[in-house]
């Protein structure tokens, strides 16, 4: 397994791909962060709505 990982790490195409991938992520980090914040906000709202609906349902019972 170590030999396989070493051969992958030393493969120029793999190094180029990894470098390109890291560069792409780094350059898009602000957009990725904003997207994750938006997802977090949406989940927070959904959780709040769910709790509100659950509380109203319990009040009726």
Secondary structure, 3 states (H helix, E strand, C coil): CHHHHHHHHHCHHHHHHHHHHHHHHHHCHHHHHHHHHHHHHHHHHHHHHHHHHHHHHHHHC
